[in-house]
């Protein structure tokens, strides 16, 4: 994977979050868990509709993109996600994470 492809994959905060979560959790997760996390990132108390929207974004956008580039293996039938090859992404992920100035929950409602 070239650097432009890696940067394009990680240009989206949700895909960054997916890779970071997989790295932190032994390389495994599932669509249910990730959709809850993504919905919660956007709102402090994500409701069922927001979780379903996050699930659809994962299923139709983020996970297929990551799978197409060999970063993850995604079983659409079971929802299982396994981190496969992140070596080429790690330098960019770390750089993007260090430079992030907006917290992960930047969409959250503020009191």
N, C-alpha and C positions, 0 to 999 in steps of 0.2 A: 504494500500500500504506500503510495507516495504521500508527501507531507500535505499537499492540497486536499487530497481525499480525507486524510485524518482530520484536518482542520474543519472540513465541511461536515463530517460526521459529528464532531464535537461543538459545532457552532450553535447547536440547539441545547438549551439548558436541561431539557428533559432527558436527552440522550447522555449528557454528561452525568446527570444524576443516576441513570440506569447503570452506567459503567462503574461509577463510584460505589453504588450499592452492591453490585456484584463483587467488586474487589474487596469490600468490607465484610461480605457475608460468605466467604469461601467459594465464590464463583457460581452460586446457585440461588435462584429465586423462582417466583412464578408471577403470572400476570395479575392475579388477585392482589398479592402483596404490593407489587410495584404500582398498580393503579391506585390503591389506597394512599401510598406514599406520594405519588404525583399529585393527586387531588388535594391532599393535605398541605402540600407545598404551596398550592395556589390559594387556599383558604384555611383558616385555622380549624374550622369544623366542617370538613367536606361531607356533603350529603350524598345520598345514593346516586342521584343524577350526575353529580360531578365525578363520582368514582366511575360510573359507566362511561362518561365522556373520556376520562383518562384511559380506561380499558380499551376503548375504540381507537384512540390515538396510538396506544402501544401496539395493538394488534394490526392496524392497517398502515402505520407509518414507521414508528421508531424501531420496533423489533425486526420487521423485515429489512430495513436499511442496514441495521447492525449485522443481521444474519447474512445478507448478501455480500458483505465485506469480510465475512469470516470471523467477526468479533465474538458473536454468540451463536449458540445453537438454540433454536426455538421450535418447540413442539406445539403447533397450533391446536392439536387435539386435546392435549393435557394442560397446556399453558405453562409448561416447564421451560425455564430459561437457564442455560449453562454458559458461562463465560468460556470462550475458546482461545482466542488469540488477542491479547491486548498489548503485547510488547511494543508494537509500532505506535500505539495510541498513548502509552504512558507518558512519554516526554511532553506531549501536547496537553494531555489531561492535567498533569501537574502544573504546567505553565498557565493554563486557563484557570485552574482552580486558585492558584496563587494570585492571579491578576483580577479575579472576580471582585468587583466593588459592591455589587448588589447581593444581599443575602438570598439564600435559596428561596425563602418565603416572600420574595419581593412583591408578589401579587396578593399577599394576605391583607385582610382588612385591618386597619390600624385604629386603635381606640383614641 
